[in-house]
């Protein structure tokens, strides 16, 4: 199994774990406790606040899990031809272009996937 597929599987598992941890919090199924949830002095002292804060925490965990799963699918689909010698130097969404302007993350990804990526030193 290639490195990209392995990374995609690991990231998918992490995303599913985030979703699985977030759903009970989002649905208000977790009682105040010292192990699981957003545990602060205030949330542990007020049950109503506990449920309100943990619903938001659960929503954020589910959203992060979905983002990780989607990213891992994109890595698996578009990254099959990648190897460590062809990885881009910068992973920021906006990076300096050749003419001093900026280039978008999407155009960098397309040039990378098509094999036209050149290593730049910034």
N, C-alpha and C positions, 0 to 999 in steps of 0.2 A: 504494500500500500504506500502511495506516495506521501511526501511531507504535507502537501496541500490538502489532500483528502483527510489525513490524520488531524491536521489543524482544524479543518471544517467539522469533523466529528466531535472533537473536543469542545469547540465553540458552540456547537449545537447543543451538546449536553449541558454546558454552562447556562445557555439561554433557557433551556427547558427547566433547569433547576431554579433559575430566577423566577420564572413563571409559576412553578409549583410552590415556591415560598411566598410569592406575592398574592396568589388567589385567596388563601384563607384570611390574610390580613385585609384584603380588599372587601371581602364579604362579611367582615366583623365576627369571625368565628374564633378568634384567639383572645382568650381572657388575659387580663394583666398578669404577667409572670416575670421571672427574672432571667429567662432563657431566650425568648423568641419575640420579636417585635421591636418597635422603637421604644427603648427603655431609658427614660430620663426620670429625674426626681419628680417632675411635675406630672408626667404621664402615669407614673406608678401610683401617685397619690390621688388622682382623679380619674375614675373609671370612664366618665363621659369623654374626657379629653383623650384618654388612651385609645378609645375606639375611633375618634375623629382623626387623630394623628396617624394611627395605623392604617386607616383606609387610604389616606394619601400615600403613605409609605408603600402599601400594597399596590396601588395604582402605578407608582413609579417603578416598582420592581417588575411588574408585568410589562410595562412599556419598555424597560431596559432589556428584559428577556426577549421580547419580540424583535427589538433592534439587533440584538446579538444573533438570534436565529436567522434573520434576514441577511445580516452581514456574512454569516458563515455559509449560507447558501450561495451568496454572490461569490465568496472566495472559492467555494467548491466548483461552481459553474465556470467562472471566468479565470480562475487561477491555475488551471490544470497544467498549463505550459510554463508556469513560473518556476524559477529555481533561485537559490540564494545569491547568485552572481548577477541576476537581473532585477533585483529589488530596487525600487526608486530610493533616492537619497532622502528626499523630503516627503513626508506623508501629510503635510498641512494642506488644507483645501485651497489656499491661495499661496502661490509661490512666485518668485520673480520669473518673468519670461525672458526670452532671448533679447527682445527689443526694449527691455526695461519696464514693460508693463506687467500684467499678470496673466496667468493661464488658469483655467478652471480645473478642478479635480477631475471632472468627467473627461475633459480632453486629454489629460495626463493618463487616465486609465485606458482610454481608447488607444492611445499611441503605445502604451505598455502592452496591452493585449495583442495588438496587431504586430508587435515585434519591432516597431519603429522607435522604441524608447532609447534614448541615449543618456548615459550617466552624466549628470551635471554636478559640478562642485560649486556650492554656494557658500 
